[in-house]
């Protein structure tokens, strides 16, 4: 996957200060120790999670101020931007994996050319994505069932097309910072950008009214400024770039091969994540999108936990698999156990108190209809969060092909199931189709990892002893509390789930005989 290392000796001036500095930084920043993993993960949790506090107040205000239809369109704008933001052909994540290996092997001369090649490709791809967004916006707007102001939705999508090159470039710059383990600096800029995602439209609503076009300009401006700040941080955090930012042909192939498979994954996987909203918008109404997307947006915010962890794990997995270090599997097991114990109580709480949460968040009129959707999404999010670990391991090990082919197989099956359940059961059917896809996808990813690990599924269960069935039973009992009618008893039930998760985590962290969470 990587070009051959340079055979020529490095001069003293090139090795000198920066090489020594980077080697020392590698010692103190390497995320292989539990303490470093935890600290970097906490940085990511703050950067990703703090904006959610603003979202709790901004989303109900936007729903009330915009109305169900306009708010549904704003949700679609967020979805479109997220989907087309993956128009980097997977080069952002591929760059993180490649640079992690270069840093680990002290191949400083190749850092600049690899980064310059990836960023040049991403600038071109981002521009192509922006043009496509501008061209396809009128067609996409015409497909939606919008009763008023359809032209505003089209213009808003076109505005986001202007920002698309900057959104794509930001993914590459973020990948460079992650490979350098500059998570504190990265989250210093990620936090305000995340806050602006909700604060921007909310401020426009206050000062300019329910104008989707101005909201799109606010979001686009934030992304453009964010790209510039990411560039400055990357230039400061990666001194190997200085004097070496020239693309090289030798880097096109490894980046495009790995990025090509990632592109396939990045096009299909998010499409399956958002296609249910577009299907609802075309078969039911744009207002129904808001009813469906509101609980889904709430639940999928739990993704910040695996996202915070896996962005730290990716460079660690890349370095350790490149040198075939068995410690990588211990990190895999520990991360999986920690993730399960962190996410389960949250998912159980969302499931147990779905009606109460929706009543408090969006009001009584919407709560009864969308609470069952929240319960379905809560179950799926636990399973999906765990699947982030095997997917990250596969990407860190350079195994991009298998997940991409998996998504190709899933897509037609999911579309058929989604269409059938959505047309026959409405919003609840769409949620069930989403859950079925999540379960199948997660099971397949774990199988791919254990196959690469050299263990069959049966052997994996045997090595885990009773840990896997006990974890499954614990999760089932946690969600079973939703059948209890008494709010007080459900609250006690949830407290017991939190207490049990904490106790298990404490015991496993102190036990040297368990593979999960074993230091």
C-alpha positions in Angstrom: 0.0 0.0 0.0 2.9 2.4 0.6 5.6 3.4 -1.8 9.1 2.1 -1.1 11.1 4.1 1.4 13.8 6.4 0.1 17.1 4.6 -0.1 19.3 7.7 0.1 20.7 8.9 3.4 19.2 11.9 5.1 21.4 14.9 5.6 22.0 16.3 9.1 19.9 19.4 8.3 16.9 17.3 7.3 17.2 15.0 10.3 18.2 17.6 12.9 15.7 19.4 15.0 12.4 18.4 13.5 13.3 14.6 13.3 14.3 14.6 17.0 11.3 16.7 17.9 8.9 14.3 16.1 10.5 11.2 17.7 10.1 12.7 21.1 6.5 13.7 20.3 5.8 10.1 19.1 6.8 8.8 22.5 4.6 11.1 24.5 1.6 11.2 22.0 1.5 7.5 21.0 -2.1 6.3 21.8 -1.1 2.8 22.6 -1.3 3.2 26.3 -4.7 3.2 28.0 -4.0 6.6 29.5 -3.3 8.2 26.1 -6.2 6.4 24.5 -8.5 7.7 27.2 -7.2 11.3 27.2 -7.4 11.6 23.4 -10.9 10.0 23.4 -12.0 12.5 26.0 -10.8 15.4 23.8 -12.8 14.0 21.0 -15.9 13.5 23.2 -15.8 17.1 24.2 -15.4 18.3 20.6 -18.1 16.1 19.3 -20.5 16.1 22.3 -20.6 19.7 23.5 -22.5 20.9 20.4 -25.3 18.4 21.3 -26.1 20.4 24.4 -26.9 23.3 22.1 -28.8 21.0 19.8 -31.1 20.1 22.6 -32.4 23.6 22.7 -31.9 24.6 19.1 -33.7 21.8 17.4 -37.0 22.3 19.2 -36.7 26.0 18.5 -36.0 25.4 14.8 -38.9 22.9 14.6 -41.3 25.4 16.1 -40.0 28.4 14.1 -39.6 26.7 10.7 -42.6 24.4 10.9 -42.5 20.7 10.1 -42.0 21.0 6.4 -39.2 23.6 6.4 -37.5 21.8 9.3 -37.7 18.6 7.3 -35.9 20.4 4.5 -33.2 21.7 6.8 -32.7 18.1 8.0 -32.3 17.1 4.3 -29.8 19.9 3.8 -27.8 18.5 6.7 -28.0 15.0 5.2 -27.1 16.1 1.7 -24.1 18.0 3.0 -22.9 15.1 5.1 -23.3 12.7 2.2 -21.6 14.8 -0.5 -19.0 15.7 2.1 -17.7 12.2 1.6 -16.8 13.1 -2.0 -13.2 12.8 -1.0 -13.1 9.3 -2.4 -12.0 8.0 1.0 -8.7 9.9 0.8 -9.2 11.5 4.2 -9.2 8.2 6.1 -6.7 6.7 3.7 -4.3 9.6 4.4 -4.6 9.1 8.1 -3.7 5.4 7.7 -0.8 6.1 5.4 0.7 8.9 7.5 0.4 6.9 10.7 2.7 4.3 9.2 5.1 7.0 7.9 5.3 8.6 11.3 5.7 5.3 13.1 8.6 4.3 10.7 10.2 7.8 10.8 9.8 8.3 7.0 9.6 12.0 7.3 10.6 12.7 3.7 7.5 11.1 2.4 5.0 12.9 4.7 4.9 16.1 2.6 4.5 14.4 -0.8 1.8 12.0 0.5 -0.1 14.9 2.1 0.2 17.2 -1.0 -0.9 14.4 -3.3 -4.0 13.6 -1.2 -5.0 17.3 -0.8 -4.6 18.0 -4.5 -6.8 15.1 -5.4 -9.4 16.1 -2.7 -9.5 19.7 -4.0 -10.4 18.4 -7.5 -12.9 15.9 -6.1 -14.5 18.5 -3.9 -14.9 20.9 -6.8 -16.6 18.1 -8.8 -18.9 17.3 -5.9 -19.8 21.0 -5.6 -20.6 21.2 -9.3 -22.7 18.0 -9.1 -24.6 19.5 -6.2 -25.3 22.7 -8.1 -26.5 20.7 -11.1 -28.6 18.1 -9.3 -30.3 20.5 -6.8 -33.2 21.5 -9.1 -33.8 17.9 -10.0 -33.7 16.8 -6.3 -36.0 19.6 -5.2 -38.6 18.7 -7.9 -38.8 15.1 -6.5 -39.8 16.2 -3.0 -43.4 16.8 -2.0 -43.2 20.4 -0.9 -46.3 22.5 -0.5 -44.7 25.9 -0.2 -41.4 27.6 -1.3 -39.8 24.7 -3.2 -37.4 27.2 -4.8 -35.9 28.0 -1.4 -34.9 24.4 -0.9 -33.2 24.3 -4.3 -31.3 27.5 -3.7 -30.2 26.3 -0.2 -28.8 23.1 -1.6 -26.9 25.1 -4.3 -25.4 27.3 -1.6 -24.0 24.2 0.1 -22.6 23.2 -3.2 -20.4 26.3 -3.1 -18.9 25.1 0.2 -18.4 21.5 -0.9 -14.7 21.9 -2.0 -13.8 23.3 1.5 -15.8 20.5 3.2 -13.9 17.8 1.4 -10.5 19.5 2.0 -11.3 19.7 5.7 -11.6 15.9 5.8 -8.0 15.6 4.5 -6.6 18.2 6.9 -8.4 16.5 9.8 -6.9 13.2 8.7 -3.4 14.7 8.9 -4.1 16.0 12.4 -5.4 12.6 13.6 -2.4 10.8 12.2 -0.2 13.2 14.1 -2.4 12.6 17.3 -3.0 16.3 17.5 -6.4 15.7 19.1 -6.4 18.6 21.4 -5.8 21.1 18.6 -8.2 19.3 16.3 -11.0 19.6 18.8 -10.3 23.2 19.6 -11.6 23.9 16.0 -14.1 21.0 15.8 -16.0 22.4 18.8 -17.0 25.8 17.4 -17.8 24.3 14.0 -20.1 21.8 15.7 -21.7 24.5 17.7 -22.2 26.6 14.5 -24.1 23.7 12.8 -27.0 24.4 15.2 -26.3 28.0 16.3 -26.0 29.3 12.7 -29.6 28.3 11.6 -30.9 29.3 15.0 -29.4 32.8 14.8 -30.7 33.2 11.3 -34.2 32.2 12.5 -34.0 34.9 15.2 -32.7 37.8 13.1 -33.8 37.0 9.6 -36.8 34.7 10.0 -37.4 31.1 8.6 -35.2 31.6 5.6 -33.6 28.4 4.5 -31.2 30.1 2.0 -29.7 32.3 4.7 -29.4 29.3 6.9 -27.5 27.5 4.2 -25.2 30.5 3.8 -24.5 30.5 7.5 -23.6 26.8 7.4 -21.4 27.3 4.3 -19.5 30.2 5.8 -18.8 28.2 8.9 -17.4 25.3 6.8 -15.2 27.6 4.7 -13.7 29.3 7.8 -13.3 25.9 9.5 -11.3 24.6 6.5 -8.9 27.6 6.7 -8.3 27.0 10.4 -7.7 23.3 9.9 -5.1 24.1 7.3 -3.2 26.4 9.7 -3.3 23.7 12.5 -2.0 21.0 10.1 0.8 23.2 9.0 1.8 23.8 12.6 1.4 20.2 13.8 3.2 18.5 10.9 6.5 20.3 10.4 7.6 17.6 7.9 5.4 19.5 5.4 7.7 22.5 5.1 9.5 22.5 1.8 8.1 19.2 0.8 4.5 20.0 -0.2 4.8 18.7 -3.8 2.6 16.0 -5.2 4.4 12.8 -6.4 3.1 10.3 -8.9 4.3 7.4 -6.7 1.6 8.3 -4.2 -1.3 8.4 -6.6 -1.7 4.7 -6.9 -1.6 3.7 -3.1 -3.9 6.6 -2.2 -6.3 5.9 -5.1 -6.4 2.2 -4.5 -7.2 2.4 -0.9 -9.3 5.5 -1.4 -11.2 3.8 -4.2 -12.5 1.1 -2.0 -13.2 3.6 0.7 -15.1 5.7 -1.8 -17.3 2.8 -2.6 -17.9 2.3 1.2 -18.4 6.1 1.7 -20.9 6.4 -1.1 -23.0 3.3 -0.3 -23.0 3.3 3.5 -24.1 6.9 4.1 -26.6 6.5 1.2 -28.2 3.6 3.1 -28.1 5.8 6.2 -30.0 8.6 4.5 -32.1 7.0 1.8 -34.9 6.2 4.3 -35.5 9.9 4.8 -35.6 10.6 1.0 -37.9 7.6 0.5 -40.2 9.0 3.2 -40.1 12.4 1.6 -41.1 11.1 -1.8 -43.7 8.5 -0.7 -45.3 10.3 2.3 -44.3 14.0 2.7 -41.5 16.3 3.7 -43.3 16.8 7.0 -43.0 13.1 7.7 -39.3 13.4 7.3 -39.2 15.6 10.4 -41.2 13.1 12.4 -38.8 10.3 11.4 -35.5 12.2 11.5 -36.0 13.8 14.9 -35.7 10.7 17.0 -33.1 9.3 14.6 -31.0 12.4 15.0 -31.3 12.2 18.7 -30.2 8.5 18.8 -27.4 8.8 16.2 -25.7 11.5 18.3 -24.6 8.5 20.4 -22.2 7.9 17.5 -19.9 10.5 19.0 -18.8 7.9 21.5 -17.4 5.4 19.0 -16.3 8.2 16.7 -14.3 9.8 19.5 -12.7 6.4 20.2 -12.1 5.1 16.7 -10.4 8.2 15.4 -7.8 7.6 18.1 -7.8 3.8 17.4 -7.2 4.2 13.6 -3.6 5.5 13.7 -2.9 3.0 16.5 -4.3 0.1 14.5 -2.5 1.2 11.4 0.9 1.4 13.1 0.5 -1.9 15.0 -0.8 -4.0 12.1 2.0 -2.7 9.9 4.6 -4.1 12.2 2.3 -7.1 13.2 2.2 -6.2 16.8 -0.1 -8.5 18.8 -0.8 -5.6 21.2 -3.2 -4.3 18.6 -5.7 -7.1 19.3 -5.5 -6.4 23.1 -6.4 -2.8 22.2 -9.3 -4.1 20.0 -10.7 -6.2 22.8 -10.3 -3.4 25.4 -12.0 -0.9 23.2 -14.9 -3.2 22.4 -15.6 -3.9 26.0 -15.3 -0.2 27.1 -17.6 0.8 24.2 -20.3 -1.7 25.2 -20.3 -0.7 28.8 -20.5 3.0 27.9 -23.2 2.8 25.2 -25.5 0.2 26.7 -26.8 2.4 29.6 -27.4 5.3 27.3 -29.2 3.2 24.7 -31.3 1.6 27.4 -32.2 5.0 28.8 -33.4 6.2 25.4 -35.4 3.0 25.0 -37.0 3.0 28.5 -38.0 6.7 28.5 -38.7 7.2 24.8 -42.2 8.8 25.4 -41.0 11.1 28.2 -38.0 12.2 26.2 -40.0 13.0 23.1 -42.6 14.9 25.2 -39.9 17.0 26.8 -38.1 17.6 23.5 -40.7 18.2 20.8 -44.0 18.3 22.7 -47.0 16.1 23.3 -48.4 16.3 19.8 -45.4 14.6 18.2 -44.3 12.4 21.1 -46.8 9.6 20.9 -46.1 9.1 17.2 -42.4 9.1 17.2 -41.6 7.4 20.6 -41.8 3.9 19.1 -39.3 5.0 16.4 -36.9 6.1 19.2 -37.2 2.7 20.9 -36.2 0.9 17.7 -33.4 3.3 16.9 -32.0 2.9 20.5 -31.6 -0.8 20.1 -29.9 -0.4 16.7 -27.5 2.2 17.9 -25.9 -0.1 20.5 -25.2 -2.7 17.9 -24.0 -0.2 15.4 -21.7 1.5 17.8 -19.9 -1.8 18.5 -19.5 -2.3 14.8 -17.3 0.8 14.6 -14.4 -1.1 16.2 -14.1 -3.9 13.7 -14.6 -1.5 10.8 -11.8 0.7 12.2 -9.5 -2.3 12.6 -10.1 -3.3 8.9 -9.3 0.2 7.7 -6.3 0.5 9.9 -5.0 -2.8 8.6 -5.6 -1.6 5.0 -8.4 -4.0 4.5 -10.7 -1.7 2.5 -12.0 -4.1 -0.1 -14.1 -6.5 2.1 -16.2 -3.8 3.8 -16.9 -2.1 0.4 -18.0 -5.4 -1.2 -20.2 -6.1 1.9 -22.0 -2.7 1.4 -22.5 -3.6 -2.3 -24.3 -6.8 -1.3 -26.3 -5.0 1.4 -27.6 -2.1 -0.7 -30.1 -3.8 -3.1 -31.4 -6.1 -0.3 -31.8 -3.1 2.0 -33.6 -1.0 -0.6 -36.1 -3.9 -1.2 -36.7 -4.4 2.5 -37.0 -0.6 3.1 -39.5 -0.1 0.3 -41.6 -3.0 1.4 -41.7 -2.1 5.1 -42.1 1.6 4.5 -45.0 1.3 2.1 -46.8 -1.3 4.3 -46.0 0.1 7.8 -45.1 3.7 7.2 -42.5 5.3 9.5 -42.3 2.3 11.8 -41.5 0.1 8.9 -38.7 2.3 7.8 -37.3 2.2 11.3 -37.5 -1.6 11.4 -35.7 -1.8 8.0 -33.0 0.4 9.4 -32.6 -1.9 12.4 -32.5 -5.1 10.2 -29.7 -3.5 8.2 -27.7 -2.5 11.2 -27.8 -6.0 12.7 -26.8 -7.7 9.4 -24.0 -5.2 8.7 -22.6 -5.5 12.2 -22.6 -9.2 12.2 -20.8 -9.3 8.9 -18.1 -6.8 10.0 -17.3 -8.9 13.1 -17.0 -12.0 11.0 -14.6 -10.2 8.6 -12.4 -9.2 11.5 -12.3 -12.6 13.2 -11.5 -14.2 9.8 -8.6 -11.8 9.4 -7.6 -12.6 13.0 -7.4 -16.2 12.2 -10.3 -17.3 14.4 -13.6 -18.7 13.3 -16.8 -17.5 14.9 -17.1 -20.6 17.0 -13.6 -20.2 18.3 -14.2 -16.5 19.1 -17.2 -17.5 21.3 -15.1 -20.2 22.9 -12.2 -17.8 23.7 -14.6 -15.3 25.1 -16.0 -17.9 27.5 -19.3 -16.7 28.9 -18.5 -13.0 28.2 -20.4 -12.8 24.9 -23.6 -14.5 26.0 -23.6 -12.7 29.3 -23.2 -9.3 27.5 -26.1 -10.2 25.2 -28.3 -11.2 28.1 -27.3 -8.0 30.0 -28.4 -5.9 26.9 -31.6 -7.8 26.5 -32.6 -7.3 30.2 -31.7 -3.6 30.0 -34.1 -3.1 27.1 -36.8 -5.3 28.6 -37.5 -2.6 31.2 -39.4 -0.6 28.5 -42.3 -3.0 29.1 -42.7 -1.6 32.6 -45.6 0.9 32.9 -44.5 2.6 36.0 -42.1 5.5 35.4 -40.6 5.2 38.9 -39.8 1.5 38.4 -38.3 2.2 35.0 -36.1 4.8 36.6 -34.9 2.3 39.2 -34.4 -0.3 36.4 -32.2 2.2 34.5 -30.2 3.1 37.7 -29.5 -0.7 38.1 -28.3 -0.9 34.5 -25.9 2.0 35.1 -24.7 0.5 38.3 -24.2 -2.9 36.8 -22.2 -1.5 33.8 -20.0 0.4 36.2 -19.4 -2.6 38.4 -18.6 -4.9 35.5 -16.2 -2.3 34.0 -14.5 -1.9 37.4 -14.1 -5.7 37.9 -12.9 -6.4 34.4 -10.3 -3.6 34.5 -8.9 -5.2 37.7 -8.9 -8.8 36.4 -6.0 -10.2 34.5 -7.8 -13.3 33.4 -10.3 -11.6 31.2 -9.6 -10.8 27.5 -12.1 -8.0 27.4 -10.8 -4.8 29.0 -7.6 -6.5 29.9 -4.8 -3.8 30.2 
